[in-house]
């Protein structure tokens, strides 16, 4: 706590009378304690970043249902390869050569948006939405799958499926050096 030292001259009876010099000493322990309490209070009450999660609906594996047909003219297939590379093609596998692309706004996102616009312009109203089939390979990472699911959310693609990769697509990945 704060102390006030009032020692000065004039203690001896025969000496000169001097004016009292007041020396002050302030103890800052309580101030430091208060500062740390305030810091911890604000750390506990402040949210740094709220976690972000995307809703993903997965089918029930216990119920066996037949596969729904996908129109080749409305489908885009995205194959996730290694080395952060993507191959994509419109329609059926083997009928059109795959295009090698990368992740990001100028890569696969641009291709998805362009193909969705082309499908919307070429089809009638009920069938004008594009469907995307995602084939992750053994060389792709979890980060690659999350990135492509983020692209589906960003580009407002509502119909997409994650299915096992075809052997022909693995051969294409190997041929292009992306496996």
Secondary structure, DSSP 4 states (H G I P E B T S, - for coil): --EEE---S--STTS---PPPPEEE---HHHHHHHHHHHHHHHHH---------------TTS--PPPP--GGGEEEEEE-STT-EEEEESSBTTBPPEEE-SSTTTHHHHHHHHHHHHHHHS-GGG-S-EEEEEE-TT--HHHHHHHHHHHHHTT---EEEEEPPHHHHHHHHHTT--
